[in-house]
């Protein structure tokens, strides 16, 4: 599924122009979107690992892994945008690097897990509603829901806020923020297709 979505990103300039976007913004967005193609593949596998880890009862561990990604996002932005001088395209590379870090850290975290929560113990039998609504069930639910929500928020905030701030600090911030907004729309569409 990532290949067709990657093609949408590769041809995003043509798609955006067909939707009425200015040529300069469409071209800048395409350059940005092409550099996000690695992110599409890595984030897909990261999401799978994240869901499996949450189902195994490791939601708090995955919240910590996502926090690592959140903390590293400004470093990646500074590295690619400022230090390597890649400008707004560096923000796309930073996004791909941040997602790769999350994927590899998640894989390492799951690999290191021992005992319950591996193999067949991943699948828990059905529990009646009264068990889920009980105090124990609510604690278990909140123990999964709160870290999972934190993971989602940290992921989105790290890149959305970081890229917006980085694009705003570059020369010609109007064009850079416009290109970022156009790419964000295409990226969100691609993200929602494979997420479901």
C-alpha positions, 0 to 999 in steps of 0.5 A: 500500500505504501508504493501507491501512496509514494507515487501520490507524493512523487506526483504531488506537484501535478496533483496540487496544480490540478486542484488549483494550487500555485505552480511555485507552491506546488513545485516546492511541495513536491520537492518536500513530499519526495523527501518524505517518501522514506517516512511513509514506509518507516512510519507504516512499520512503526505503527504496526510495532506500536499497535502490537506493543500496545496489545502486548501491554507495553503501552508505557514503554512505547510512550517512552520510545515516542518521548525519545522521538519527541525530544530528538525531533528538534535536534534532527530539525537543527541538524538537517535545516541549519547545520547541513543547510538543507533549508525547508527540504531539511525539515522533510529529511528530519521528519524521515529521520525522526520516524526511522529513530522511532521505528528502530527504537520500537523494534529494539524495545520489543526485541528486548522484552522477555516473559509474558506478552510475547508470542501466543500470550499476545492474544487475550481471550474475550472478557465480558463487559462487566469485567471491562467496566469494573475498577480493574478493567478501567485501570487496565483501560486507562493504563493503555489509553493514556500512554497511547494518547500521549504517543499520538500527541507527541508524534504529531506535535514533534513534527507539526510544530517543529516543521512549522517553526523551522519553515517560518525561520527560513528565508521567504517564510510565506512560500515555505509555510505554504509549501509545508501546508500543501504537503501536510494536506497530501501527507495527511491524506496518504496517512489516513489511507493506510491507517484506515 
